[in-house]
Amino acid sequence: MITKMKKYDFLVYHAQYDDFLEKLREIGVLHIATLENNDKSCELLVEKFNLKKRIENNIDILYNKLDKNISLSQTSIHEFDEGMDLLAKSEALLSQLEQAKQALTIAEKEYERISAWGNFSIDQLKKIEDIGYYVKLFTCPTRLYKPEWEEQFNAFVINELNNTTYFVTLTNDEKIEIEAEQFDINNSDSTIATANYEEAKKLYNTQFEEIKEFAVNNINNLKYLSLLITEIIDIDKVKLNTIKAADDTVMVLEGYCPIDTESALLDFLQKNDIYYEVNDPKAEDNVPIKLRNNRFTKLFEPLTGMYGLPNYNEFDPTPILGPFFLLFFAMCMGDAGYGLILILFGIGVITKKIKIEMFEGLGPIITVLGVGTTVIGFFLGTFFGIDLSTVSWLPDSVKGILLKGELMGFDIQMVAAIIIGIFHICLAMVVKAICYTKQSGIMNNLSTWGWLILILGGIITAILAISNAISIEATKYMIIAIGIISALGIFIFNNIKRNPLINIGAGLWDTYNMITGILSDVLSYIRLYALGLAGAMLGQAFNQLGFMVLGDDPIFIQYLPFIIIVLIGHTLNIALSSLSAFVHPLRLTFVEYFKNLGYEGKGEKYSPLSKVIK
């Protein structure tokens, strides 16, 4: 449900305005309305957003330098300037560490380059040159090395690495012609390269330890600085959305407050003699959205937020989205055993036994999805890849309730997926017709009702006729009545203010779009059957591989590869199935359901002015 809001307009004397805003922050219930702002003010705001992003990036980099589960020091700064000094120091330390890392990389490459030649000294090479002989270093592909060079140029092979031959020549000619690449030692030898490498590594390690110590002591300080910036941004946004009147002596502010939390705001306004007006929002107002749902439905509010919150004059789709997403997820997983694993995993996340950052706070919804998967997976007849309809230990009375077999020549699970899809889309059209009528009246939505009567009435008539609940004559009259009523809404009165001929043309175009759209939308729900079937078949395949290794008369040692294959196989299958079971139900909801629902999802989230630091 969407929480009802009240619209507040305030007139505040400029000298009292800062105190007024501070009190609003303490109360923390008023969402400030957004107005048009000048470019200069927006630029200043962007600068502060960029500063906040810079701080957060800095914190992320520091976190990556620390060991996991390390304890951080508590916040010690209290002023904005102190935090900015720490930010500057952090950036300087990180810059120094990056320079040390680059120097270490260069030194390491030089060390590896020189070390291929073993231990040698530049001084010794110079002494040899002083007596009239020249030592040259060469490399070439091992396959191209010629043994005759050993007699021709006094060549000696020093090393062979990665199909490359390292060799030296000793001649009394300063220049020789040889089909190899001369190696330039750059006035460095093994001793110098090793010393440089060790020194660069020591400097890098020292600075890395300094960064770690700084991170432990100051990450929370930088977080505090980020909160300070957030508060400054919030205040600036309010001031940007304040209208100045009466030669800038009166401040005019507009905001919205949920009716269930406005008592604290009203109490403050009345005690401090603040002039205000309170009204119900108008249709054209950009009212912020605050959802209010029960504990089950609230779990699925983030999914609604992924698409977009409803407008104030729309409706909250979450109460319908939640149960259907649970059903779709369970059908895509399709395995009762996998559901039990999800339940245990969700409980582990809730109780902090499993600490994985990406799943933090998701324990309850994982558990609920696991329960749904267990129940639906049982009726689909699969448990860790085992077909429950074939096992001997399950009573026949229980097997009778499993969705196994065929209906009208098709797999019953596929038929169930299609039926669920038809119901889901029809439900969307019913909700759309009701909500649109509530918003703009039935006369402006005759086309919507026409399509609903045609589709829903046609389905009901077909069911009654197939089940012989009504006679052939009654079926004929129902079809005629439905056709006439729906045709009037679709082709004649789809826009009562428009020429009927234009309405007919628009109706024909809507008919084409509706027929092609509905057909493709319904067929999309087959993925519920296909993904569940694919997961079940993959689970069976891993079981078969395990039993092939186990054999007919296994010995103890054969159970180890059996367990490894089954554990790895089902773990992989659970991971893949969970991903598919999350993505594809979202698609069915966001595309097929929301499209037929006419849901826009362009609402602004309720974000009250409040104190970030408490």
KERO-428016 format. One record per residue (C-alpha): residue in one letter; x, y, z. Coordinates in steps of 0.05 Angstrom, whole numbers, plus 32768, in hexadecimal, padded with zeros to 4 digits. Layout:
BEGIN
code, X, Y, Z
a, X, Y, Z $
...
***
This chain:
BEGIN
code, X, Y, Z
m, 8000, 8000, 8000 $
i, 8014, 8048, 7FF5 $
t, 8015, 8072, 8034 $
k, 7FE8, 80AF, 8031 $
m, 800D, 80F2, 8032 $
k, 7FFD, 8139, 8047 $
k, 8019, 8174, 8022 $
y, 8038, 81AB, 804E $
d, 804A, 81F2, 803A $
f, 8073, 821C, 806B $
l, 8081, 8266, 8072 $
v, 80BE, 8272, 809E $
y, 80E3, 82B3, 80AF $
h, 812A, 82AF, 8092 $
a, 814C, 82B9, 80D6 $
q, 8128, 827C, 80F2 $
y, 8130, 8251, 80B4 $
d, 8170, 822B, 80C7 $
d, 8153, 821A, 810C $
f, 8113, 8204, 80EA $
l, 8138, 81D5, 80BB $
e, 8161, 81B9, 80F5 $
k, 8121, 81A8, 811A $
l, 8103, 8188, 80DB $
r, 8141, 815C, 80D7 $
e, 8137, 8146, 811F $
i, 80EE, 8134, 8113 $
g, 8101, 810F, 80D3 $
v, 80BD, 8107, 80B1 $
l, 80B9, 813F, 807C $
h, 80CB, 8130, 8034 $
i, 80E0, 8171, 8011 $
a, 80BF, 817E, 7FCE $
t, 80EF, 8187, 7F93 $
l, 80EC, 81C8, 7F6C $
e, 8111, 81E3, 7F2F $
n, 8157, 81FB, 7F42 $
n, 818A, 8227, 7F20 $
d, 81C7, 8208, 7EFF $
k, 81F9, 8228, 7F2E $
s, 81D8, 820C, 7F6C $
c, 81D4, 81C7, 7F4B $
e, 821F, 81CA, 7F3A $
l, 822F, 81D7, 7F84 $
l, 8204, 819B, 7F97 $
v, 8227, 8170, 7F63 $
e, 826A, 8183, 7F80 $
k, 8254, 8169, 7FC4 $
f, 8238, 8129, 7FA6 $
n, 827B, 811F, 7F84 $
l, 829F, 812A, 7FC6 $
k, 8272, 80F6, 7FE7 $
k, 8281, 80C5, 7FAF $
r, 82CC, 80D4, 7FB6 $
i, 82C8, 80C4, 8001 $
e, 82A1, 8083, 7FF5 $
n, 82D2, 806D, 7FC0 $
n, 830B, 807B, 7FF0 $
i, 82E9, 8051, 8026 $
d, 82E0, 8017, 7FF5 $
i, 8329, 8018, 7FE1 $
l, 833F, 8019, 802B $
y, 8310, 7FDF, 803A $
n, 8331, 7FB6, 8003 $
k, 8374, 7FBF, 8025 $
l, 835C, 7F9F, 8067 $
d, 8355, 7F58, 807D $
k, 830D, 7F3F, 8085 $
n, 82EB, 7F45, 80C9 $
i, 831F, 7F76, 80E4 $
s, 8307, 7FA5, 811A $
l, 8306, 7FEF, 8109 $
s, 8312, 8029, 8138 $
q, 82D7, 8053, 814D $
t, 82CA, 8099, 8131 $
s, 82F7, 80CE, 8150 $
i, 82EA, 810B, 8125 $
h, 82B1, 813D, 8131 $
e, 82BE, 8174, 80FF $
f, 82B8, 8177, 80B3 $
d, 82FE, 8195, 80AB $
e, 831D, 815B, 80D2 $
g, 82FC, 812A, 80A3 $
m, 8314, 814F, 8065 $
d, 835B, 814E, 8080 $
l, 8356, 8102, 8089 $
l, 833A, 80FB, 8043 $
a, 8375, 8122, 8027 $
k, 83A6, 80F7, 804F $
s, 8384, 80B7, 8038 $
e, 8388, 80CC, 7FEF $
a, 83D1, 80DF, 7FF8 $
l, 83E1, 809B, 8018 $
l, 83BC, 8075, 7FE2 $
s, 83E0, 809E, 7FAC $
q, 8424, 808D, 7FCD $
l, 8410, 8044, 7FD0 $
e, 83FE, 8044, 7F86 $
q, 8441, 8064, 7F75 $
a, 8465, 8030, 7FA0 $
k, 843E, 7FF9, 7F7D $
q, 8452, 8013, 7F39 $
a, 849B, 8017, 7F4F $
l, 8497, 7FD0, 7F6A $
t, 8479, 7FB7, 7F28 $
i, 84B2, 7FD7, 7F01 $
a, 84E7, 7FBC, 7F31 $
e, 84C8, 7F76, 7F2F $
k, 84C8, 7F75, 7EE4 $
e, 8510, 7F8B, 7EE2 $
y, 8522, 7F56, 7F16 $
e, 8500, 7F1F, 7EED $
r, 8522, 7F39, 7EAE $
i, 8567, 7F38, 7ECC $
s, 855F, 7EF9, 7EF7 $
a, 8558, 7ECE, 7EB8 $
w, 85A3, 7ED9, 7EAD $
g, 85B7, 7EC0, 7EF2 $
n, 85EA, 7EE4, 7F1E $
f, 861A, 7F12, 7EFB $
s, 863C, 7F55, 7F08 $
i, 8641, 7F92, 7EDC $
d, 8686, 7FA0, 7EF8 $
q, 869F, 7F5C, 7EE1 $
l, 8683, 7F68, 7E9B $
k, 86A8, 7FAB, 7E98 $
k, 86EA, 7F8A, 7EAE $
i, 86E2, 7F58, 7E75 $
e, 86D8, 7F92, 7E44 $
d, 8716, 7FB4, 7E5F $
i, 8741, 7F7A, 7E47 $
g, 8723, 7F7D, 7E00 $
y, 86E9, 7F4B, 7E03 $
y, 869F, 7F5A, 7DFF $
v, 8668, 7F33, 7E21 $
k, 8625, 7F3A, 7DFE $
l, 85E2, 7F1F, 7E17 $
f, 85B0, 7F03, 7DE6 $
t, 856C, 7EE1, 7DE6 $
c, 8548, 7EBA, 7DAF $
p, 8512, 7E85, 7DA9 $
t, 852F, 7E43, 7DBD $
r, 851D, 7E23, 7D7A $
l, 8547, 7E59, 7D56 $
y, 8586, 7E51, 7D80 $
k, 85C1, 7E38, 7D56 $
p, 85F6, 7E0D, 7D77 $
e, 862B, 7E27, 7D45 $
w, 8628, 7E6A, 7D69 $
e, 864E, 7E49, 7DA1 $
e, 868C, 7E42, 7D74 $
q, 8680, 7E80, 7D4A $
f, 8672, 7EB2, 7D82 $
n, 8687, 7E8C, 7DC1 $
a, 863E, 7E87, 7DD5 $
f, 862A, 7E6A, 7E18 $
v, 85E2, 7E58, 7E2A $
i, 85CF, 7E76, 7E6D $
n, 8586, 7E63, 7E74 $
e, 8548, 7E49, 7E51 $
l, 8505, 7E64, 7E67 $
n, 84C1, 7E63, 7E45 $
n, 84DE, 7E4A, 7E03 $
t, 8512, 7E82, 7E04 $
t, 855C, 7E76, 7E05 $
y, 8589, 7EA7, 7E2B $
f, 85D2, 7EA6, 7E15 $
v, 8610, 7ED2, 7E16 $
t, 8649, 7EDB, 7DE4 $
l, 8692, 7EEA, 7DF2 $
t, 86B7, 7F0A, 7DB8 $
n, 86EC, 7F3F, 7DAC $
d, 86BC, 7F63, 7D7C $
e, 8691, 7F99, 7D9B $
k, 865B, 7F8C, 7D66 $
i, 8646, 7F48, 7D4C $
e, 8610, 7F33, 7D1C $
i, 85E4, 7EFC, 7D38 $
e, 859C, 7EE8, 7D2C $
a, 8586, 7EF6, 7D74 $
e, 856D, 7F30, 7D9E $
q, 85A1, 7F53, 7DC7 $
f, 858E, 7F5C, 7E10 $
d, 8599, 7FA0, 7E2F $
i, 85AB, 7F9A, 7E79 $
n, 85A1, 7FE5, 7E84 $
n, 85DD, 7FEA, 7EB3 $
s, 85BC, 7FB9, 7EE2 $
d, 85D1, 7F75, 7EFC $
s, 85B1, 7F41, 7F28 $
t, 85CB, 7F62, 7F68 $
i, 85B1, 7FA7, 7F55 $
a, 856E, 7F8C, 7F3B $
t, 8563, 7F62, 7F7A $
a, 8574, 7F9D, 7FA7 $
n, 8545, 7FCB, 7F81 $
y, 850D, 7F98, 7F83 $
e, 8515, 7F8B, 7FCE $
e, 8517, 7FD5, 7FDD $
a, 84D8, 7FE2, 7FB3 $
k, 84B4, 7FA7, 7FD4 $
k, 84C8, 7FC0, 8019 $
l, 84AF, 8007, 8009 $
y, 846D, 7FEB, 7FEE $
n, 8462, 7FBE, 802B $
t, 8471, 7FF7, 805A $
q, 8440, 8026, 8038 $
f, 840C, 7FEE, 8034 $
e, 8411, 7FE3, 807F $
e, 840A, 802E, 808A $
i, 83CB, 802E, 805F $
k, 83AE, 7FF3, 8086 $
e, 83BB, 8016, 80C8 $
f, 839C, 8056, 80AD $
a, 8360, 802F, 8094 $
v, 8353, 800D, 80D7 $
n, 8357, 8050, 80FC $
n, 8331, 807C, 80CA $
i, 82FE, 8056, 80A0 $
n, 82C8, 8066, 80D2 $
n, 82E0, 80AF, 80D3 $
l, 82D9, 80B2, 8088 $
k, 8293, 8092, 808E $
y, 8282, 80C9, 80BF $
l, 829B, 80FD, 808D $
s, 826E, 80DE, 8058 $
l, 8233, 80E5, 8087 $
l, 8245, 812E, 8094 $
i, 8246, 813A, 8048 $
t, 8202, 8117, 8043 $
e, 81E5, 8146, 8077 $
i, 8202, 8183, 8053 $
i, 81E5, 816A, 8011 $
d, 81A0, 8160, 8032 $
i, 819F, 81A6, 804E $
d, 81B7, 81C3, 800C $
k, 8181, 819E, 7FE6 $
v, 814D, 81BB, 8015 $
k, 8167, 8201, 800B $
l, 8168, 81F7, 7FC0 $
n, 811F, 81E4, 7FC4 $
t, 810D, 8221, 7FEF $
i, 80EA, 825C, 7FCF $
k, 80FF, 82A1, 7FE9 $
a, 80C8, 82D5, 7FEE $
a, 80BE, 831C, 8009 $
d, 8104, 8333, 7FF8 $
d, 8123, 82F2, 8011 $
t, 8107, 82FC, 8057 $
v, 80D5, 82C3, 8052 $
m, 80E6, 827B, 8040 $
v, 80B1, 8251, 801E $
l, 80B9, 8206, 8023 $
e, 808D, 81CD, 800A $
g, 808F, 8185, 8022 $
y, 8069, 8145, 802E $
c, 805D, 811D, 806E $
p, 803C, 80D8, 8077 $
i, 7FFB, 80DF, 809D $
d, 8011, 80A8, 80CE $
t, 804E, 80D0, 80E6 $
e, 8036, 8118, 80E1 $
s, 8024, 8120, 812A $
a, 806C, 8131, 813E $
l, 8070, 8165, 8105 $
l, 802E, 8185, 8118 $
d, 8042, 8188, 8161 $
f, 8082, 81AD, 814F $
l, 805F, 81DE, 8120 $
q, 802A, 81F0, 8152 $
k, 805A, 81F8, 818D $
n, 8089, 8225, 8165 $
d, 8052, 824F, 8144 $
i, 806A, 823E, 80FD $
y, 803B, 8253, 80C5 $
y, 8028, 8218, 809A $
e, 7FF1, 81FD, 806E $
v, 7FE0, 81B3, 8068 $
n, 7FB8, 8195, 802F $
d, 7FAC, 8154, 800A $
p, 7FDB, 814D, 7FCE $
k, 7FC0, 815E, 7F8A $
a, 7FC3, 8130, 7F4D $
e, 7FFB, 8158, 7F2D $
d, 8027, 8158, 7F6B $
n, 8066, 812E, 7F6C $
v, 8055, 810B, 7FAD $
p, 808B, 80DE, 7FCC $
i, 807B, 8095, 7FD4 $
k, 807F, 806E, 8015 $
l, 8068, 8026, 8012 $
r, 8045, 8005, 804C $
n, 803C, 7FBA, 8049 $
n, 8038, 7F7D, 8077 $
r, 8076, 7F55, 808A $
f, 8070, 7F25, 804F $
t, 8062, 7F58, 8019 $
k, 8098, 7F87, 8034 $
l, 80CC, 7F53, 8021 $
f, 80BD, 7F60, 7FD7 $
e, 80BD, 7FAC, 7FDA $
p, 8106, 7FAE, 7FC0 $
l, 80EE, 7F8B, 7F81 $
t, 80BA, 7FC1, 7F75 $
g, 80F1, 7FF4, 7F81 $
m, 811D, 7FD4, 7F4C $
y, 80E8, 7FE5, 7F18 $
g, 80D1, 8027, 7F37 $
l, 80A2, 803D, 7F6D $
p, 805A, 804C, 7F5B $
n, 8040, 8093, 7F52 $
y, 8015, 80AD, 7F8A $
n, 7FD5, 80A6, 7F62 $
e, 7FE8, 805F, 7F4D $
f, 7FE8, 8021, 7F7A $
d, 801C, 7FF7, 7F9C $
p, 8027, 7FB8, 7F71 $
t, 8050, 7F95, 7FA8 $
p, 8016, 7F6F, 7FC9 $
i, 8009, 7F4B, 7F87 $
l, 8052, 7F4A, 7F70 $
g, 8069, 7F26, 7FB0 $
p, 803F, 7EE6, 7FAD $
f, 8047, 7EDE, 7F62 $
f, 8093, 7EE9, 7F64 $
l, 8096, 7EB4, 7F9B $
l, 806D, 7E84, 7F70 $
f, 8097, 7E92, 7F31 $
f, 80D9, 7E8A, 7F57 $
a, 80C2, 7E48, 7F75 $
m, 80AC, 7E2E, 7F31 $
c, 80EE, 7E41, 7F10 $
m, 8116, 7E20, 7F47 $
g, 80E6, 7DE5, 7F45 $
d, 8109, 7DB9, 7F79 $
a, 80F2, 7DAE, 7FC1 $
g, 8138, 7D9B, 7FD7 $
y, 8155, 7DDC, 7FBC $
g, 811F, 7E00, 7FE3 $
l, 8138, 7DE1, 8024 $
i, 817E, 7DF9, 8014 $
l, 8164, 7E40, 8009 $
i, 813F, 7E3D, 804C $
l, 817E, 7E28, 8071 $
f, 81A7, 7E5C, 804B $
g, 8175, 7E93, 805C $
i, 8173, 7E80, 80A5 $
g, 81BF, 7E81, 80A5 $
v, 81BF, 7EC8, 8089 $
i, 818B, 7EDE, 80BD $
t, 81B1, 7EC1, 80F7 $
k, 81F4, 7EDC, 80DD $
k, 8210, 7E95, 80D6 $
i, 821A, 7EA4, 808C $
k, 823D, 7EE7, 8081 $
i, 823E, 7EF9, 8037 $
e, 8239, 7F43, 8028 $
m, 820C, 7F3D, 7FEB $
f, 81D8, 7F16, 8012 $
e, 81D8, 7F44, 804F $
g, 8190, 7F54, 8063 $
l, 8173, 7F22, 8031 $
g, 816B, 7EE8, 8061 $
p, 811F, 7EEF, 806B $
i, 810E, 7EF1, 8021 $
i, 813E, 7EB8, 8011 $
t, 811C, 7E8F, 8047 $
v, 80D6, 7E9F, 802C $
l, 80EC, 7E8E, 7FE5 $
g, 8108, 7E4D, 8000 $
v, 80C6, 7E3B, 8021 $
g, 80A1, 7E49, 7FE1 $
t, 80D3, 7E20, 7FB8 $
t, 80CC, 7DE5, 7FE8 $
v, 8080, 7DE4, 7FE3 $
i, 807B, 7DF0, 7F98 $
g, 80B7, 7DC2, 7F8B $
f, 8093, 7D8A, 7FAF $
f, 8054, 7D91, 7F84 $
l, 8081, 7D93, 7F46 $
g, 809D, 7D51, 7F5F $
t, 80E8, 7D5F, 7F63 $
f, 8117, 7D58, 7F9F $
f, 8161, 7D62, 7F91 $
g, 8157, 7D4B, 7F4A $
i, 8130, 7D0D, 7F60 $
d, 80EC, 7D02, 7F3D $
l, 80BE, 7CF7, 7F79 $
s, 808A, 7CD4, 7F4D $
t, 80BB, 7C9A, 7F42 $
v, 80D3, 7C8D, 7F89 $
s, 80B7, 7C51, 7FAE $
w, 80B7, 7C70, 7FF3 $
l, 8083, 7CA6, 7FE2 $
p, 803B, 7C8E, 7FEB $
d, 800F, 7C8B, 7FAD $
s, 7FDD, 7CBA, 7FCE $
v, 8014, 7CEF, 7FD3 $
k, 802B, 7CE2, 7F8C $
g, 7FE4, 7CF0, 7F75 $
i, 7FE9, 7D3A, 7F87 $
l, 802A, 7D45, 7F61 $
l, 8026, 7D6D, 7F20 $
k, 803D, 7D35, 7EF4 $
g, 8020, 7D1B, 7EB3 $
e, 7FFD, 7D3C, 7E79 $
l, 7FC0, 7D67, 7E6E $
m, 7FA2, 7D6E, 7E28 $
g, 7FE1, 7D4E, 7E0C $
f, 8010, 7D7F, 7E2D $
d, 803B, 7D7A, 7E6C $
i, 800F, 7D8F, 7EA6 $
q, 8045, 7DBC, 7EC2 $
m, 8049, 7DE3, 7E80 $
v, 7FFD, 7DEA, 7E7F $
a, 8000, 7E03, 7EC7 $
a, 8034, 7E37, 7EB4 $
i, 8008, 7E50, 7E7B $
i, 7FCA, 7E53, 7EA8 $
i, 7FF1, 7E7A, 7EDD $
g, 8008, 7EAA, 7EA6 $
i, 7FC1, 7EB5, 7E8D $
f, 7FA8, 7EC1, 7ED4 $
h, 7FE3, 7EF1, 7EE2 $
i, 7FD6, 7F1B, 7EA4 $
c, 7F8A, 7F1B, 7EB0 $
l, 7F95, 7F31, 7EF7 $
a, 7FC1, 7F6A, 7EDE $
m, 7F8A, 7F80, 7EAE $
v, 7F55, 7F7E, 7EE6 $
v, 7F80, 7FA8, 7F15 $
k, 7F90, 7FD8, 7EDC $
a, 7F47, 7FE2, 7ECB $
i, 7F33, 7FEE, 7F13 $
c, 7F6D, 801D, 7F23 $
y, 7F66, 8045, 7EE2 $
t, 7F1C, 804C, 7EEE $
k, 7F29, 8064, 7F35 $
q, 7F5B, 8098, 7F1B $
s, 7F37, 80B5, 7EDF $
g, 7EF0, 8098, 7EDD $
i, 7ED1, 805F, 7EB6 $
m, 7EBF, 808A, 7E79 $
n, 7F0A, 8096, 7E6C $
n, 7F19, 804C, 7E71 $
l, 7EE4, 8029, 7E47 $
s, 7F1A, 800B, 7E1A $
t, 7F3D, 7FEC, 7E56 $
w, 7EFB, 7FCE, 7E6F $
g, 7EEB, 7FB7, 7E28 $
w, 7F2B, 7F8E, 7E23 $
l, 7F21, 7F73, 7E69 $
i, 7EDA, 7F5C, 7E59 $
l, 7EF1, 7F3D, 7E17 $
i, 7F2C, 7F16, 7E34 $
l, 7F11, 7F04, 7E79 $
g, 7ECA, 7EF8, 7E5F $
g, 7EE5, 7ECD, 7E27 $
i, 7F0E, 7EA2, 7E57 $
i, 7ED3, 7E99, 7E87 $
t, 7EA4, 7E87, 7E4D $
a, 7ED6, 7E55, 7E31 $
i, 7EDE, 7E34, 7E76 $
l, 7E92, 7E2F, 7E80 $
a, 7E88, 7E13, 7E3A $
i, 7EC0, 7DDF, 7E3F $
s, 7EA7, 7DC8, 7E82 $
n, 7E5F, 7DC3, 7E67 $
a, 7E47, 7DF3, 7E9D $
i, 7E1F, 7E1A, 7E69 $
s, 7DFC, 7E05, 7E2A $
i, 7E14, 7E12, 7DE3 $
e, 7DDC, 7E45, 7DDA $
a, 7DEF, 7E6A, 7E19 $
t, 7E38, 7E6A, 7E03 $
k, 7E25, 7E8A, 7DC1 $
y, 7DFE, 7EC2, 7DE2 $
m, 7E37, 7ECE, 7E14 $
i, 7E69, 7ED4, 7DDB $
i, 7E3C, 7F05, 7DB6 $
a, 7E31, 7F30, 7DF4 $
i, 7E7A, 7F31, 7E07 $
g, 7E8E, 7F42, 7DBF $
i, 7E5D, 7F7C, 7DB9 $
i, 7E6C, 7F9B, 7DFD $
s, 7EB8, 7F95, 7DF5 $
a, 7EB5, 7FAE, 7DAD $
l, 7E91, 7FED, 7DC2 $
g, 7EC6, 7FFC, 7DF6 $
i, 7F02, 7FEA, 7DCA $
f, 7EEC, 8008, 7D87 $
i, 7EB6, 803C, 7D93 $
f, 7EBF, 805B, 7DD8 $
n, 7F0A, 8052, 7DE5 $
n, 7F0C, 809E, 7DE7 $
i, 7EC8, 80BF, 7DEF $
k, 7EE4, 8103, 7DDC $
r, 7EFD, 80EB, 7D99 $
n, 7EDE, 80DF, 7D55 $
p, 7EC1, 8097, 7D52 $
l, 7EE6, 8089, 7D10 $
i, 7F28, 809B, 7D31 $
n, 7F14, 806F, 7D6B $
i, 7F09, 8034, 7D3C $
g, 7F4E, 803D, 7D1E $
a, 7F6E, 8042, 7D62 $
g, 7F47, 8005, 7D79 $
l, 7F61, 7FDC, 7D3E $
w, 7FA8, 7FEF, 7D4F $
d, 7F9D, 7FDE, 7D98 $
t, 7F80, 7F9B, 7D83 $
y, 7FBE, 7F8A, 7D5B $
n, 7FEC, 7F9D, 7D95 $
m, 7FC1, 7F7A, 7DC8 $
i, 7FBB, 7F38, 7DA2 $
t, 8006, 7F33, 7D92 $
g, 8019, 7F4C, 7DD7 $
i, 7FEB, 7F1F, 7DFF $
l, 8001, 7EE1, 7DD8 $
s, 804B, 7EEE, 7DE3 $
d, 803F, 7F01, 7E2C $
v, 801A, 7EC0, 7E3B $
l, 804F, 7E96, 7E17 $
s, 8085, 7EB8, 7E42 $
y, 806B, 7E93, 7E7F $
i, 8082, 7E51, 7E61 $
r, 80C6, 7E64, 7E7C $
l, 80AB, 7E52, 7EC2 $
y, 80A3, 7E0A, 7EA9 $
a, 80E3, 7E0A, 7E7F $
l, 8112, 7E23, 7EB6 $
g, 80F4, 7DF3, 7EEA $
l, 80FB, 7DB9, 7EB9 $
a, 8143, 7DCD, 7EA7 $
g, 8157, 7DCF, 7EF1 $
a, 8137, 7D8C, 7EFF $
m, 8159, 7D6B, 7EC3 $
l, 819D, 7D88, 7ED6 $
g, 8194, 7D6E, 7F1D $
q, 8181, 7D29, 7F03 $
a, 81BF, 7D2A, 7ED6 $
f, 81ED, 7D37, 7F11 $
n, 81CB, 7CFF, 7F38 $
q, 81D5, 7CCF, 7EFE $
l, 821F, 7CE2, 7EF8 $
g, 8227, 7CD5, 7F42 $
f, 8205, 7C91, 7F3F $
m, 822E, 7C7F, 7F01 $
v, 826D, 7C8A, 7F2B $
l, 824E, 7C65, 7F65 $
g, 823D, 7C27, 7F3C $
d, 8210, 7BED, 7F4E $
d, 823B, 7BCF, 7F86 $
p, 8262, 7C0A, 7FA2 $
i, 829B, 7C06, 7FD3 $
f, 82AA, 7C3C, 8007 $
i, 82DD, 7C61, 7FDD $
q, 82AA, 7C6C, 7FA5 $
y, 827D, 7C96, 7FD1 $
l, 82AF, 7CCF, 7FD3 $
p, 82AB, 7CE1, 7F88 $
f, 8260, 7CD5, 7F8C $
i, 8258, 7D08, 7FC3 $
i, 8286, 7D3A, 7FA0 $
i, 8260, 7D35, 7F5E $
v, 821C, 7D3C, 7F7F $
l, 8231, 7D75, 7FAD $
i, 8254, 7D9E, 7F77 $
g, 821E, 7D8F, 7F43 $
h, 81E3, 7DA3, 7F6F $
t, 8208, 7DDF, 7F8A $
l, 8214, 7DF7, 7F43 $
n, 81CC, 7DE8, 7F30 $
i, 81B0, 7E0E, 7F6D $
a, 81DB, 7E4B, 7F5B $
l, 81C5, 7E4B, 7F12 $
s, 817C, 7E3C, 7F23 $
s, 817A, 7E73, 7F58 $
l, 8195, 7EA6, 7F26 $
s, 8162, 7E92, 7EF1 $
a, 812A, 7E8E, 7F24 $
f, 8138, 7ED6, 7F39 $
v, 8142, 7EF6, 7EF4 $
h, 810A, 7ED6, 7ECC $
p, 80D1, 7EE2, 7EFE $
l, 80E8, 7F2A, 7F01 $
r, 80E2, 7F2D, 7EB6 $
l, 809C, 7F0F, 7EB7 $
t, 8089, 7F43, 7EEB $
f, 80AB, 7F80, 7ECD $
v, 8099, 7F72, 7E85 $
e, 805B, 7F47, 7E7E $
y, 8037, 7F59, 7EBE $
f, 8048, 7FA4, 7EC4 $
k, 803B, 7FAF, 7E7A $
n, 7FF4, 7F94, 7E7F $
l, 7FEC, 7FB7, 7EC1 $
g, 7FFD, 7FFB, 7EA3 $
y, 802E, 8006, 7EDC $
e, 805E, 8041, 7ED3 $
g, 8089, 803E, 7F12 $
k, 80A2, 8086, 7F10 $
g, 8095, 8098, 7F58 $
e, 80C7, 80BD, 7F84 $
k, 80DD, 8099, 7FC4 $
y, 80C9, 80B9, 8006 $
s, 810A, 80D4, 8023 $
p, 80FE, 8101, 805F $
l, 812D, 8137, 8076 $
s, 814F, 8118, 80B3 $
k, 818E, 8116, 80DB $
v, 81BF, 80E5, 80BB $
i, 81ED, 80E6, 80F8 $
k, 81CD, 80D5, 8139 $
***
